[in-house]
Amino acid sequence: MHHFRGLLDHLATLTRNTVQVHGAEQPFQQLTVPTDLQRHAFELLDVRIAV
């Protein structure tokens, strides 16, 4: 069982990063891999994690 603040802190570690590969013209967005807890929390909220 998690406290609400702890759950929010954990959910906040799911980030979208802009990646620029050397030699590539355009950067791209990459989402960190969600943990089981993050995935489960978003499923309970019926929110799709956009990848």
C-alpha distance matrix in Angstrom:
0.0 3.8 6.9 9.5 11.9 10.0 9.4 13.1 14.2 12.9 14.6 17.6 18.3 19.5 23.2 26.6 29.3 33.0 34.8 38.5 40.1 43.4 46.3 44.4 45.5 42.3 38.8 35.9 32.3 29.5 25.8 23.5 21.8 18.3 15.5 13.8 10.7 13.4 15.4 12.9 12.1 15.9 16.6 14.6 16.6 19.7 20.6 22.6 22.2 25.9 27.1
3.8 0.0 3.8 6.3 8.2 6.2 6.0 9.6 10.6 9.9 11.7 14.4 15.4 17.0 20.4 23.9 26.6 30.3 32.3 36.0 37.8 41.0 44.0 42.1 43.1 39.8 36.3 33.6 29.9 27.4 23.7 21.5 20.3 16.9 14.4 13.6 10.1 11.9 14.7 12.8 11.1 14.7 16.2 14.4 15.7 19.0 19.3 21.4 20.7 24.2 25.5
6.9 3.8 0.0 3.8 5.6 5.3 6.2 8.7 10.0 10.6 12.3 14.3 16.0 17.9 21.0 24.6 27.2 30.9 33.1 36.8 38.9 42.0 45.0 43.1 43.9 40.5 37.0 34.4 30.7 28.6 24.9 23.0 22.4 19.0 17.0 16.7 12.9 14.0 17.0 15.3 12.8 16.0 18.0 15.9 16.4 20.0 20.2 22.6 22.0 25.3 26.9
9.5 6.3 3.8 0.0 3.8 5.4 5.1 6.2 8.6 9.9 10.5 12.3 14.7 16.3 19.2 22.5 25.4 28.9 31.4 35.1 37.4 40.6 43.4 41.4 41.8 38.4 34.9 32.4 28.6 26.8 23.2 21.7 21.5 18.0 16.8 16.7 12.9 13.0 15.9 14.5 11.4 14.0 16.4 14.2 13.9 17.7 17.6 20.2 19.7 22.9 24.9
11.9 8.2 5.6 3.8 0.0 3.8 5.4 5.1 6.2 8.6 9.9 10.6 13.0 15.2 17.7 21.2 23.7 27.1 29.7 33.2 35.7 38.7 41.7 39.8 40.2 36.9 33.4 31.1 27.5 25.8 22.4 20.8 21.1 18.1 17.1 17.8 14.1 13.8 17.2 16.5 13.4 15.7 18.6 17.0 16.3 19.9 19.1 21.4 20.4 23.2 24.9
10.0 6.2 5.3 5.4 3.8 0.0 3.8 5.4 5.0 6.2 8.6 9.8 11.3 13.7 16.6 20.3 22.6 26.2 28.4 32.0 34.2 37.2 40.3 38.5 39.3 36.1 32.5 30.2 26.6 24.4 21.0 18.9 18.8 15.8 14.3 15.1 11.6 11.8 15.4 14.9 12.5 15.1 17.8 16.7 16.7 20.0 19.2 21.1 19.6 22.6 23.8
9.4 6.0 6.2 5.1 5.4 3.8 0.0 3.8 5.4 5.1 6.1 8.5 10.2 11.7 15.0 18.4 21.2 24.8 27.1 30.8 32.9 36.2 39.0 37.0 37.8 34.4 30.9 28.3 24.6 22.4 18.8 16.9 16.6 13.2 11.9 12.4 8.7 8.6 12.0 11.4 8.7 11.3 14.1 13.0 13.0 16.3 15.6 17.5 16.3 19.5 20.8
13.1 9.6 8.7 6.2 5.1 5.4 3.8 0.0 3.8 5.4 5.0 6.1 9.0 10.5 13.0 16.4 19.2 22.7 25.3 28.9 31.4 34.5 37.3 35.2 35.7 32.3 28.7 26.3 22.6 20.9 17.5 16.2 16.6 13.6 13.3 14.4 11.1 9.6 13.0 13.2 10.0 11.5 14.9 14.1 13.1 16.2 14.8 16.7 15.4 18.1 19.8
14.2 10.6 10.0 8.6 6.2 5.0 5.4 3.8 0.0 3.8 5.5 5.1 7.0 9.7 12.0 15.7 17.9 21.4 23.8 27.3 29.7 32.7 35.7 33.9 34.6 31.4 27.7 25.6 22.0 20.2 16.9 15.1 15.9 13.4 12.9 14.8 11.9 10.6 14.3 15.0 12.5 14.0 17.4 17.1 16.4 19.3 17.6 18.9 16.9 19.3 20.3
12.9 9.9 10.6 9.9 8.6 6.2 5.1 5.4 3.8 0.0 3.8 5.3 5.5 7.8 10.9 14.6 17.0 20.7 22.7 26.3 28.3 31.4 34.4 32.7 33.6 30.4 26.8 24.3 20.8 18.4 15.0 12.7 12.8 10.1 9.2 11.1 8.5 7.5 11.2 12.2 10.4 12.1 15.2 15.4 15.3 17.8 16.2 17.1 14.8 17.5 18.2
14.6 11.7 12.3 10.5 9.9 8.6 6.1 5.0 5.5 3.8 0.0 3.8 5.4 5.8 9.0 12.4 15.3 18.9 21.2 24.9 27.2 30.5 33.2 31.1 31.7 28.4 24.8 22.2 18.5 16.4 12.8 11.3 11.6 8.7 9.0 10.9 8.4 5.8 9.3 10.7 8.4 9.1 12.6 13.2 12.4 14.7 12.7 13.6 11.4 14.1 15.2
17.6 14.4 14.3 12.3 10.6 9.8 8.5 6.1 5.1 5.3 3.8 0.0 3.8 5.4 7.2 10.6 13.2 16.7 19.2 22.8 25.3 28.4 31.3 29.3 29.8 26.4 22.9 20.6 17.0 15.4 12.2 11.1 12.5 10.6 11.5 14.0 12.0 9.3 12.5 14.3 12.0 12.2 15.9 16.5 15.2 17.4 14.8 15.5 12.9 14.8 15.7
18.3 15.4 16.0 14.7 13.0 11.3 10.2 9.0 7.0 5.5 5.4 3.8 0.0 3.8 5.9 9.6 11.5 15.3 17.2 20.8 23.0 26.0 29.0 27.3 28.2 25.1 21.4 19.2 15.8 13.6 10.5 8.4 9.9 8.7 9.5 12.7 11.5 9.2 12.2 14.6 13.2 13.5 16.8 18.1 17.3 19.1 16.5 16.4 13.3 15.0 14.9
19.5 17.0 17.9 16.3 15.2 13.7 11.7 10.5 9.7 7.8 5.8 5.4 3.8 0.0 3.8 7.1 9.8 13.5 15.5 19.3 21.4 24.7 27.4 25.3 26.2 22.9 19.3 16.7 13.1 10.7 7.3 5.8 7.4 6.2 8.4 11.6 11.0 7.9 10.0 13.0 12.0 11.3 14.6 16.4 15.6 16.7 13.8 13.1 9.7 11.2 11.1
23.2 20.4 21.0 19.2 17.7 16.6 15.0 13.0 12.0 10.9 9.0 7.2 5.9 3.8 0.0 3.8 6.3 9.9 12.3 16.0 18.4 21.7 24.3 22.2 22.8 19.6 15.9 13.6 10.1 8.3 5.8 5.6 8.8 9.0 11.7 15.0 14.8 11.5 13.2 16.4 15.4 14.1 17.4 19.4 18.1 18.8 15.5 14.4 10.9 11.1 10.6
26.6 23.9 24.6 22.5 21.2 20.3 18.4 16.4 15.7 14.6 12.4 10.6 9.6 7.1 3.8 0.0 3.8 6.8 9.5 13.1 15.7 19.2 21.4 19.0 19.4 16.0 12.5 10.0 6.4 5.5 4.3 6.4 9.8 10.9 14.3 17.4 17.6 14.2 15.1 18.6 17.7 15.8 18.8 21.2 19.6 19.8 16.2 14.4 10.9 9.8 8.8
29.3 26.6 27.2 25.4 23.7 22.6 21.2 19.2 17.9 17.0 15.3 13.2 11.5 9.8 6.3 3.8 0.0 3.8 6.2 9.8 12.5 15.7 18.2 16.1 16.7 13.7 9.9 8.2 5.6 5.2 6.2 7.7 11.4 13.4 16.5 19.9 20.4 17.3 18.3 21.8 21.2 19.4 22.3 24.8 23.4 23.5 19.9 18.0 14.4 12.9 11.3
33.0 30.3 30.9 28.9 27.1 26.2 24.8 22.7 21.4 20.7 18.9 16.7 15.3 13.5 9.9 6.8 3.8 0.0 3.8 6.7 9.9 13.0 15.2 13.0 13.2 10.1 6.4 5.6 4.6 6.4 8.9 11.0 14.5 16.8 20.0 23.3 24.0 20.8 21.5 25.1 24.5 22.5 25.3 27.9 26.2 26.1 22.4 20.2 16.8 14.6 12.8
34.8 32.3 33.1 31.4 29.7 28.4 27.1 25.3 23.8 22.7 21.2 19.2 17.2 15.5 12.3 9.5 6.2 3.8 0.0 3.8 6.4 9.6 12.1 10.2 11.3 9.0 5.3 5.3 6.1 7.0 10.2 11.8 14.9 17.9 20.9 24.3 25.4 22.5 23.0 26.8 26.6 24.7 27.2 30.1 28.8 28.4 24.8 22.3 18.9 16.7 14.1
38.5 36.0 36.8 35.1 33.2 32.0 30.8 28.9 27.3 26.3 24.9 22.8 20.8 19.3 16.0 13.1 9.8 6.7 3.8 0.0 3.8 6.4 8.6 7.1 8.3 6.9 4.3 6.7 9.0 10.5 13.9 15.5 18.5 21.6 24.6 27.9 29.1 26.3 26.7 30.5 30.4 28.4 30.8 33.7 32.4 31.9 28.3 25.7 22.4 19.9 17.3
40.1 37.8 38.9 37.4 35.7 34.2 32.9 31.4 29.7 28.3 27.2 25.3 23.0 21.4 18.4 15.7 12.5 9.9 6.4 3.8 0.0 3.8 6.2 5.4 8.3 8.2 6.8 8.6 11.3 12.1 15.6 16.8 19.4 22.8 25.6 28.8 30.5 27.9 28.1 31.9 32.2 30.3 32.4 35.5 34.5 33.8 30.3 27.5 24.2 21.7 18.7
43.4 41.0 42.0 40.6 38.7 37.2 36.2 34.5 32.7 31.4 30.5 28.4 26.0 24.7 21.7 19.2 15.7 13.0 9.6 6.4 3.8 0.0 3.8 5.6 8.5 9.8 9.5 12.0 14.9 15.8 19.3 20.3 22.9 26.3 29.0 32.3 33.9 31.4 31.7 35.5 35.8 34.0 36.1 39.2 38.2 37.5 34.1 31.2 27.9 25.4 22.4
46.3 44.0 45.0 43.4 41.7 40.3 39.0 37.3 35.7 34.4 33.2 31.3 29.0 27.4 24.3 21.4 18.2 15.2 12.1 8.6 6.2 3.8 0.0 3.8 6.5 9.1 10.3 13.0 16.4 17.8 21.5 22.9 25.3 28.8 31.6 34.8 36.5 33.9 33.9 37.7 38.1 36.0 38.0 41.2 40.0 39.1 35.6 32.7 29.5 26.7 23.8
44.4 42.1 43.1 41.4 39.8 38.5 37.0 35.2 33.9 32.7 31.1 29.3 27.3 25.3 22.2 19.0 16.1 13.0 10.2 7.1 5.4 5.6 3.8 0.0 3.8 5.7 7.3 9.8 13.4 15.2 19.0 20.9 23.3 26.6 29.7 32.7 34.4 31.6 31.4 35.2 35.5 33.2 35.1 38.4 37.1 36.0 32.5 29.5 26.5 23.5 20.7
45.5 43.1 43.9 41.8 40.2 39.3 37.8 35.7 34.6 33.6 31.7 29.8 28.2 26.2 22.8 19.4 16.7 13.2 11.3 8.3 8.3 8.5 6.5 3.8 0.0 3.8 6.9 9.9 13.6 16.2 19.9 22.3 24.9 28.0 31.3 34.3 35.7 32.7 32.5 36.2 36.2 33.7 35.7 38.8 37.2 36.1 32.5 29.6 26.9 23.6 21.2
42.3 39.8 40.5 38.4 36.9 36.1 34.4 32.3 31.4 30.4 28.4 26.4 25.1 22.9 19.6 16.0 13.7 10.1 9.0 6.9 8.2 9.8 9.1 5.7 3.8 0.0 3.8 6.5 10.1 13.0 16.6 19.3 22.0 24.9 28.3 31.2 32.5 29.3 29.2 32.9 32.7 30.1 32.2 35.2 33.5 32.4 28.8 26.0 23.3 20.0 17.8
38.8 36.3 37.0 34.9 33.4 32.5 30.9 28.7 27.7 26.8 24.8 22.9 21.4 19.3 15.9 12.5 9.9 6.4 5.3 4.3 6.8 9.5 10.3 7.3 6.9 3.8 0.0 3.8 7.0 9.8 13.4 15.9 18.8 21.6 24.9 28.0 29.2 26.0 26.1 29.8 29.6 27.2 29.5 32.4 30.8 30.0 26.3 23.6 20.7 17.7 15.4
35.9 33.6 34.4 32.4 31.1 30.2 28.3 26.3 25.6 24.3 22.2 20.6 19.2 16.7 13.6 10.0 8.2 5.6 5.3 6.7 8.6 12.0 13.0 9.8 9.9 6.5 3.8 0.0 3.8 6.6 10.1 13.0 15.7 18.4 21.9 24.8 26.0 22.8 22.6 26.4 26.3 23.8 25.9 29.0 27.4 26.5 22.9 20.0 17.1 14.0 11.7
32.3 29.9 30.7 28.6 27.5 26.6 24.6 22.6 22.0 20.8 18.5 17.0 15.8 13.1 10.1 6.4 5.6 4.6 6.1 9.0 11.3 14.9 16.4 13.4 13.6 10.1 7.0 3.8 0.0 3.8 6.8 9.9 12.8 15.1 18.6 21.5 22.5 19.3 19.2 22.9 22.6 20.2 22.5 25.4 23.9 23.1 19.5 16.8 13.7 10.9 8.8
29.5 27.4 28.6 26.8 25.8 24.4 22.4 20.9 20.2 18.4 16.4 15.4 13.6 10.7 8.3 5.5 5.2 6.4 7.0 10.5 12.1 15.8 17.8 15.2 16.2 13.0 9.8 6.6 3.8 0.0 3.8 6.5 9.2 11.8 15.3 18.3 19.6 16.5 16.5 20.3 20.4 18.2 20.4 23.5 22.4 21.8 18.4 15.7 12.2 10.2 7.4
25.8 23.7 24.9 23.2 22.4 21.0 18.8 17.5 16.9 15.0 12.8 12.2 10.5 7.3 5.8 4.3 6.2 8.9 10.2 13.9 15.6 19.3 21.5 19.0 19.9 16.6 13.4 10.1 6.8 3.8 0.0 3.8 6.4 8.3 11.9 14.8 15.9 12.8 12.9 16.6 16.6 14.7 17.0 19.9 19.0 18.7 15.3 12.9 9.2 8.2 6.0
23.5 21.5 23.0 21.7 20.8 18.9 16.9 16.2 15.1 12.7 11.3 11.1 8.4 5.8 5.6 6.4 7.7 11.0 11.8 15.5 16.8 20.3 22.9 20.9 22.3 19.3 15.9 13.0 9.9 6.5 3.8 0.0 3.8 6.2 9.2 12.5 13.7 11.1 11.8 15.4 15.7 14.6 16.9 19.7 19.3 19.4 16.5 14.4 10.7 10.9 8.8
21.8 20.3 22.4 21.5 21.1 18.8 16.6 16.6 15.9 12.8 11.6 12.5 9.9 7.4 8.8 9.8 11.4 14.5 14.9 18.5 19.4 22.9 25.3 23.3 24.9 22.0 18.8 15.7 12.8 9.2 6.4 3.8 0.0 3.8 6.5 9.5 11.4 9.5 9.4 13.0 14.1 13.3 15.0 17.9 18.2 18.1 15.7 13.6 10.2 11.2 9.1
18.3 16.9 19.0 18.0 18.1 15.8 13.2 13.6 13.4 10.1 8.7 10.6 8.7 6.2 9.0 10.9 13.4 16.8 17.9 21.6 22.8 26.3 28.8 26.6 28.0 24.9 21.6 18.4 15.1 11.8 8.3 6.2 3.8 0.0 3.8 6.6 7.9 5.7 5.9 9.5 10.4 9.9 11.8 14.4 14.8 15.2 13.1 11.7 8.7 10.9 10.1
15.5 14.4 17.0 16.8 17.1 14.3 11.9 13.3 12.9 9.2 9.0 11.5 9.5 8.4 11.7 14.3 16.5 20.0 20.9 24.6 25.6 29.0 31.6 29.7 31.3 28.3 24.9 21.9 18.6 15.3 11.9 9.2 6.5 3.8 0.0 3.8 5.3 5.1 6.1 8.5 9.9 10.8 12.3 14.3 15.5 16.4 15.0 14.2 11.7 14.4 13.8
13.8 13.6 16.7 16.7 17.8 15.1 12.4 14.4 14.8 11.1 10.9 14.0 12.7 11.6 15.0 17.4 19.9 23.3 24.3 27.9 28.8 32.3 34.8 32.7 34.3 31.2 28.0 24.8 21.5 18.3 14.8 12.5 9.5 6.6 3.8 0.0 3.8 5.5 5.1 6.0 8.6 10.0 10.4 12.2 14.3 15.0 14.6 14.1 12.5 15.7 15.5
10.7 10.1 12.9 12.9 14.1 11.6 8.7 11.1 11.9 8.5 8.4 12.0 11.5 11.0 14.8 17.6 20.4 24.0 25.4 29.1 30.5 33.9 36.5 34.4 35.7 32.5 29.2 26.0 22.5 19.6 15.9 13.7 11.4 7.9 5.3 3.8 0.0 3.8 5.5 5.1 6.1 8.6 9.8 10.5 12.3 14.0 13.7 14.2 12.9 16.3 16.8
13.4 11.9 14.0 13.0 13.8 11.8 8.6 9.6 10.6 7.5 5.8 9.3 9.2 7.9 11.5 14.2 17.3 20.8 22.5 26.3 27.9 31.4 33.9 31.6 32.7 29.3 26.0 22.8 19.3 16.5 12.8 11.1 9.5 5.7 5.1 5.5 3.8 0.0 3.8 5.4 5.1 6.3 8.6 10.0 10.7 12.2 11.0 11.2 9.5 12.9 13.7
15.4 14.7 17.0 15.9 17.2 15.4 12.0 13.0 14.3 11.2 9.3 12.5 12.2 10.0 13.2 15.1 18.3 21.5 23.0 26.7 28.1 31.7 33.9 31.4 32.5 29.2 26.1 22.6 19.2 16.5 12.9 11.8 9.4 5.9 6.1 5.1 5.5 3.8 0.0 3.8 5.6 5.3 6.2 8.8 10.0 10.4 9.5 9.1 8.0 11.5 12.2
12.9 12.8 15.3 14.5 16.5 14.9 11.4 13.2 15.0 12.2 10.7 14.3 14.6 13.0 16.4 18.6 21.8 25.1 26.8 30.5 31.9 35.5 37.7 35.2 36.2 32.9 29.8 26.4 22.9 20.3 16.6 15.4 13.0 9.5 8.5 6.0 5.1 5.4 3.8 0.0 3.8 5.5 5.0 6.2 8.6 9.6 10.1 10.8 10.8 14.5 15.7
12.1 11.1 12.8 11.4 13.4 12.5 8.7 10.0 12.5 10.4 8.4 12.0 13.2 12.0 15.4 17.7 21.2 24.5 26.6 30.4 32.2 35.8 38.1 35.5 36.2 32.7 29.6 26.3 22.6 20.4 16.6 15.7 14.1 10.4 9.9 8.6 6.1 5.1 5.6 3.8 0.0 3.8 5.4 5.2 6.3 8.6 8.7 10.5 10.6 14.4 16.2
15.9 14.7 16.0 14.0 15.7 15.1 11.3 11.5 14.0 12.1 9.1 12.2 13.5 11.3 14.1 15.8 19.4 22.5 24.7 28.4 30.3 34.0 36.0 33.2 33.7 30.1 27.2 23.8 20.2 18.2 14.7 14.6 13.3 9.9 10.8 10.0 8.6 6.3 5.3 5.5 3.8 0.0 3.8 5.4 5.0 6.0 5.1 6.8 7.3 11.0 13.3
16.6 16.2 18.0 16.4 18.6 17.8 14.1 14.9 17.4 15.2 12.6 15.9 16.8 14.6 17.4 18.8 22.3 25.3 27.2 30.8 32.4 36.1 38.0 35.1 35.7 32.2 29.5 25.9 22.5 20.4 17.0 16.9 15.0 11.8 12.3 10.4 9.8 8.6 6.2 5.0 5.4 3.8 0.0 3.8 5.4 4.8 6.1 7.3 9.0 12.5 14.6
14.6 14.4 15.9 14.2 17.0 16.7 13.0 14.1 17.1 15.4 13.2 16.5 18.1 16.4 19.4 21.2 24.8 27.9 30.1 33.7 35.5 39.2 41.2 38.4 38.8 35.2 32.4 29.0 25.4 23.5 19.9 19.7 17.9 14.4 14.3 12.2 10.5 10.0 8.8 6.2 5.2 5.4 3.8 0.0 3.8 5.4 7.7 10.3 12.0 15.6 18.0
16.6 15.7 16.4 13.9 16.3 16.7 13.0 13.1 16.4 15.3 12.4 15.2 17.3 15.6 18.1 19.6 23.4 26.2 28.8 32.4 34.5 38.2 40.0 37.1 37.2 33.5 30.8 27.4 23.9 22.4 19.0 19.3 18.2 14.8 15.5 14.3 12.3 10.7 10.0 8.6 6.3 5.0 5.4 3.8 0.0 3.8 5.4 8.8 10.8 14.1 17.0
19.7 19.0 20.0 17.7 19.9 20.0 16.3 16.2 19.3 17.8 14.7 17.4 19.1 16.7 18.8 19.8 23.5 26.1 28.4 31.9 33.8 37.5 39.1 36.0 36.1 32.4 30.0 26.5 23.1 21.8 18.7 19.4 18.1 15.2 16.4 15.0 14.0 12.2 10.4 9.6 8.6 6.0 4.8 5.4 3.8 0.0 3.8 6.6 9.7 12.5 15.6
20.6 19.3 20.2 17.6 19.1 19.2 15.6 14.8 17.6 16.2 12.7 14.8 16.5 13.8 15.5 16.2 19.9 22.4 24.8 28.3 30.3 34.1 35.6 32.5 32.5 28.8 26.3 22.9 19.5 18.4 15.3 16.5 15.7 13.1 15.0 14.6 13.7 11.0 9.5 10.1 8.7 5.1 6.1 7.7 5.4 3.8 0.0 3.8 6.4 9.1 12.4
22.6 21.4 22.6 20.2 21.4 21.1 17.5 16.7 18.9 17.1 13.6 15.5 16.4 13.1 14.4 14.4 18.0 20.2 22.3 25.7 27.5 31.2 32.7 29.5 29.6 26.0 23.6 20.0 16.8 15.7 12.9 14.4 13.6 11.7 14.2 14.1 14.2 11.2 9.1 10.8 10.5 6.8 7.3 10.3 8.8 6.6 3.8 0.0 3.8 6.0 9.1
22.2 20.7 22.0 19.7 20.4 19.6 16.3 15.4 16.9 14.8 11.4 12.9 13.3 9.7 10.9 10.9 14.4 16.8 18.9 22.4 24.2 27.9 29.5 26.5 26.9 23.3 20.7 17.1 13.7 12.2 9.2 10.7 10.2 8.7 11.7 12.5 12.9 9.5 8.0 10.8 10.6 7.3 9.0 12.0 10.8 9.7 6.4 3.8 0.0 3.8 6.2
25.9 24.2 25.3 22.9 23.2 22.6 19.5 18.1 19.3 17.5 14.1 14.8 15.0 11.2 11.1 9.8 12.9 14.6 16.7 19.9 21.7 25.4 26.7 23.5 23.6 20.0 17.7 14.0 10.9 10.2 8.2 10.9 11.2 10.9 14.4 15.7 16.3 12.9 11.5 14.5 14.4 11.0 12.5 15.6 14.1 12.5 9.1 6.0 3.8 0.0 3.8
27.1 25.5 26.9 24.9 24.9 23.8 20.8 19.8 20.3 18.2 15.2 15.7 14.9 11.1 10.6 8.8 11.3 12.8 14.1 17.3 18.7 22.4 23.8 20.7 21.2 17.8 15.4 11.7 8.8 7.4 6.0 8.8 9.1 10.1 13.8 15.5 16.8 13.7 12.2 15.7 16.2 13.3 14.6 18.0 17.0 15.6 12.4 9.1 6.2 3.8 0.0
